Amino acid sequence: MHNNSIVFIGLDTHKTFTQVAVLQDNRGATTQSLGKINSTKSAFMKLARQLQSKYPKQTLHFIYEAGPCGYWIYRLLTNLGHCCYNVAPSLIPKKPGDRVKTNKRDAAKPAKHKFMTVLLFDPLLCYDQRN
């Protein structure tokens, strides 16, 4: 998908739900919280469809922290044709003394700090080695 601009979607994943935040690639843009969705494949497919119809001429970049939820979100979104990045939590910039933890803030952090080191892996290789 080669479109005019990029939309960054930050995800704060949990076992039962995922908090979603969106940031357009404009100067001075602020993050918008889209609320919570269920952590199911159908909910992520619906989210991707809705965002693609809302931003038809823009490329969607999904970003979420590596964690216990695994790589099924990465595999699902890349199979749908979207860019997806998995970021190590320790590599997300934090201000000193910033200890307030809310799901909205956690979803907005990956979207705001779009130039982070991402975890690169070959999911098929990892799957083959596991079996």
N, C-alpha and C positions, 0 to 999 in steps of 0.2 A: 504494500500500500504506500504509494508515494503521493502524499497530499500536500496541501499548502502549509499547514502548521501542525503542531503537536499538542495533545491534551494529555496531561499526566494524571493518572488515577492512583491515589495512595490507598492501600488496603491495610487495615489492622485486623489480622485474622485470629479467630478463636475457634474452638471446637464446634460451637453451636451457631455462632453468628460472625459476621464480618462488618466492620465499620468502613464506610467508603467516603473518600474526599476527592475533589476534582480541582485541578489547577490548569488553566489555559496558559499557553506559552506566549503570553503578552507581557510587556514591561509594566510593572506595577499591579499585576493581577493578584487577587487574593484567593485563598482556597475556599471552596464551598463544600460544606458537609452534606452528603446525600443521604445520610442516615445509615441504618443497619439493614443488612440482608442476611438470609440464612446461609450457612456454609454448606450449600449443596450445589451439585453440578447444574441443576436446572436454574437455580437462582443466579449463578454466575453467567450462564448463557443468556438469561433474560437481561441482566445488567449490561452485558456486552452489546446486545441488540439495541437496547434503549440508548446507550451512549453513542453507538454508531449512528443511530437515526437523529440524535440531538446534535451531533457534530459530524455531519456527513462529509465535509471536505477536510477533515483533520485526521491525523494518525493517532491512535490511542496507545499510550504506553502505561501499562499496569506495573506498579511497583509495590512490593510487600516485603516484610521482614522474614528472614529465615526463621523457622521455628518448628514446633511439633506438628503442625498441620501438614507437613510434607510438600512434595512437589506436584501434587495432582492439579493444583491451581495453575501452576506454570504450564504443565502439559495441556490442560484444557484450553487455556487462553491462546497458546501458540498454535494449537490445532485449529482454532477458530480464525487464525490469521492475524492476531494482534501481537504487539511487542510486549513481553513480560520480563520483568527483572526481579530477581530474588536478592535481597541485600542483607548482609550480616548486620545484626543489631548493633554491634560494637563500632561499626563504621558510619553510623548515622550521627552527624554532628549534634552535640548537646551543649547548652550553655552551662557554665559552672553554677551549681546550686539549683538547677532546674529539676526538681524532683516530683512535681505534680504530674500524676499519671492519669490521663483521661483517654478514652478511646478516640474521641474526636481529634485530640492533639497527636496521638500516635498514628492516626491515619493521614494526617496532614503533613507530618514530618518527611516521609519518603517523597511526597509530591513536591514539597518546597525545595528539598535538597536533591534536585534531579541529577546533579553531577557527582555521584557517589561511586565507590568501588562496588561492583556487583559480583555475585558469585557465579562463575561460569562453570558449567558442567554439561556433560552429555548424558541426558536422562536415560537413554537406551543402554549406554554402557553401564551406568550404575545399576539399572534393572537386571542386566545380564549377569553382572558380577554377584548380585544378591541371590540369584536363583541357582 
